[in-house]
Amino acid sequence: LTWNANTENDLAGYKIYRATKSGEYGAPIATLDGNPTTYTATGLKMGTTYFFVITAYDSVGNESARSNEVSKSIF
């Protein structure tokens, strides 16, 4: 996954969410501190479609709205 960097001064990092059904996200699969703009998903199964969203969070834990959803089918 790649995304544009957040430019807020109090950015603390990003949270990555993954699901196998559109819009059905649970806890984040990764929390990335700082301002990285890439993440490599691991443990994906062949024949499965995955959906991803990203949020940004600040230094006191406030979390942004979710990004637009993207999907990837593994074949």
Secondary structure as UniProt FT lines:
FT   TURN            9..10
FT   STRAND          11..19
FT   TURN            22..23
FT   STRAND          30..33
FT   TURN            46..47
FT   STRAND          49..58
FT   TURN            59..60
FT   STRAND          70..73
//
